[in-house]
Amino acid sequence: MVGQKTAAANAKSSAKMHRRSRSGCFTCRLRRKKCDEGKPTCKACKHLGLGCEYKRPVWWGNNDQRKRQKETIKTIIKRTKLTEKVAQMAPMSADTPPELSYSLPTSDTYSDTMDRDRSVSVDSQFSLEYDFSQGANMNVGFQSFETQVHPSHFAPSLSSFPPYEVDVKTERQMFVNDIPTRRDSTISTFSTFQPPPTPHSTLPTFPHENWVHEDFYDSRASLSGGEESADFGFFDFAHGHPTTQQAEIQVEECDRRLLDHFIDNVLRLIFPVLEVNQHGSARSEVILPALESNKCYLHCCLSISALHLKATRGLQSEQIDNDIMRHRYATISELCEALNRDTDHLQILEATLGMIFFQCSVGRPDDCLPDIPWHQHFQAASSLVYKLDLPRALMDVNNSTRVQPPFNMTLTAWIDILGATMLGRAPQFADTYREKHLSSSNSGLCELMGCDDRVMYLISEIACLEALKLEGMEDIPLCDHIHALAQQIDLTEPGPNSIASPFCSNGTVRPRQLAKNMTAAFRLAARIYLCSLVPGFDRSAPSIVDLVNKLAGCLDYIPAGPEGFDRSLVWPLLIAGANSVPNSAFRHSFRNRIDRLGEHAEFGSFGRMVRLLQEVWSQSEERGQNVHWRDVMQQKAWDFLLI
């Protein structure tokens, strides 16, 4: 009797210890797993890459929908297992032909829908023989550069994971006494790409369940080929880090379709390199928070969405033009009101940068709707940058590894440096970039756009030199400065065999290798840009032809097509294309990339760049001499920002 009572007491105590929590996330409750109730995502959902929902979802109240939801989670795990099997069964070796080593699993076995392949490898050494021996003096004007040897800006970073992500549009409806009332729609993301744990910590473990892939993160190193992505939390985002996974954006019913189109079709075009480095951060930490809290930014995005809708679907109606102009006017009005109040400087800067940069992703070259030139917007943005003291915040990164570069300042720097080359002017913040270069400090340009910060700083210096040339600088000091900058570019050259395929054996992109390949293209374009400043420059000179052909070889190692990175290469393609000769390897490669992009090659900065190069080539052949691309832009009254 005593033994029976003790056993009963133990059973009762055990039942109390395993009392089911009613405040855990609904995903863990569906799986009948213990939830640590972490916000915004519990550890279990983070570990498995599942959507974590604390608000009662629609599928919870319906048995059929709950079954479908459970099957969806099972499918995620099954696909992850298949991805791992593919990586184990088909490892890449040096003897494997390119066609076989980069053939990807089908959509039935692999979740990534991007079609990627690789052209035949090209062994190329990126060195330049300079013919500036006519009295060049290295001691004139660039003494501060002579002793500077700059280490690589690739900081230690975290591991890359196979990118599997599913966006699920969820309809929610509120019931009061079983009577349906409010109904709204949100988008949830199920992703297997999550931030890894801090150093020296251990991953959480969970009891076995037959439909949970418990070994996924244990195999991440083999799946990613040992590649590491950029550090999470690298940027100081204007809105901080998100506290919720779902955005609540208030728009009028007539604009709902524009908002949905922007989120579904435009958002992914804006920061492709950042998306590879920090998966989902462009969406969750930059754009969606701004859409929620910044009305001016929202109008800007709705205008961009209408412009993209018009271009991609060939719409020619007053309605779509009215949508574009209505939101464009609303954006300008909101900006003017905020400027008059002299408040909300950060929100105004955010919207102004959006008006400048988002245009680079949408629209056709022949769009004739009235708009304010990008450089006038940038003047306003520059004033706001000074008011917010962002250059000082960027300089603070020099002295501390714990200070993050402000995201808006990094985006401003990218527009400033490459935009200056469009106008033949010195960048607005050239002094800041020069000091960053001399201190070997990172500004986040590589993590945001894919080009090494040092190369971007030198492009800024070349733009300053071109501005001096246009102001009448004499030839001898000009050549001295060109020689000095050429040596600075030499210091950024990586070691041999640094250019390689950016893909792992399972088809995922290696972010750091992609950055090396893109940096090589920008570096060669910077050399061509620098050489174009030499008095008597001739694009048919053997050294220039060789540089342009080497850049064409670099393109073989950068993914092309609609899901590739051509839209991030507009500036180097412009510089190389404008200085290429007919029937060159570059023009052949350029045409191939246009064909692979299809109709996407007609939109945004890429489409405008293609249109400009076609005009430059046509006029150069007619006149039988070099025609500068900037002269063609002025002749045609094209005010393009080709970045």
Number of C-alpha atoms within 10 A of each C-alpha: 6 7 8 9 10 11 12 12 12 12 12 11 11 11 11 10 9 9 8 14 12 9 12 19 27 20 23 21 16 13 13 11 16 16 20 15 17 14 14 15 21 21 18 22 21 19 24 23 23 24 22 25 21 16 9 11 16 14 17 16 10 11 10 11 13 16 13 13 16 15 13 13 19 16 13 23 21 17 18 22 17 16 22 20 14 18 21 14 10 15 15 18 10 7 7 12 11 16 12 11 21 21 16 20 17 11 11 8 16 20 19 18 11 14 15 17 22 18 15 12 14 13 13 14 13 19 12 16 7 12 9 13 10 9 10 17 16 18 13 11 12 14 11 9 16 12 8 14 12 15 12 16 16 15 9 10 15 18 19 29 28 22 16 18 18 15 11 12 11 14 13 15 13 13 11 8 7 7 8 10 10 10 10 10 11 13 16 17 17 19 21 24 21 20 18 16 12 9 6 6 8 8 13 9 11 12 9 9 11 8 15 17 18 16 14 19 17 10 12 17 14 17 26 23 20 14 22 19 23 23 16 15 14 18 22 17 18 16 15 12 15 16 12 13 17 15 16 15 18 14 17 9 8 9 16 14 15 22 25 14 17 21 17 12 13 19 19 16 20 21 18 21 23 20 19 24 28 23 23 18 21 21 17 18 21 20 20 23 22 22 23 15 15 19 21 25 26 25 26 27 28 27 29 28 27 27 24 26 21 20 20 15 8 9 15 10 9 9 10 16 16 13 20 23 17 14 21 22 16 17 24 18 13 17 23 13 11 16 15 9 10 10 11 12 19 17 21 25 25 23 27 26 25 21 24 21 20 22 23 25 24 27 24 21 20 10 10 7 9 8 9 12 13 19 19 11 15 21 13 16 21 21 13 20 19 12 12 15 12 20 20 11 15 23 20 16 18 17 10 9 8 9 16 19 24 21 22 19 24 24 19 24 25 23 21 21 27 19 26 23 23 20 17 17 19 22 24 18 17 19 14 16 28 16 14 20 21 16 14 18 22 25 30 25 23 26 27 24 23 27 26 25 26 30 24 23 24 24 27 30 22 25 28 19 22 24 19 16 18 11 10 10 13 11 13 14 17 20 22 22 23 25 23 22 21 20 16 19 20 15 16 20 17 14 9 10 9 13 27 17 20 22 24 21 22 27 25 22 24 24 25 22 22 25 23 23 24 25 27 25 26 26 26 26 25 25 24 22 20 22 23 19 19 16 13 7 12 16 20 14 10 10 17 22 20 16 21 30 20 24 25 23 22 24 22 21 25 26 22 22 21 19 16 18 18 20 28 24 22 21 24 23 29 20 21 30 25 24 27 22 21 12 8 15 18 23 19 12 17 17 12 13 20 20 14 15 18 11 12 19 22 21 22 26 28 28 24 23 26 22 15 24 20 14 17 23 20 13 16 16 13 9 9 9 11 18 18 15 21 18 11 16 16 11 9 11 9 15 15 21 25 25 24
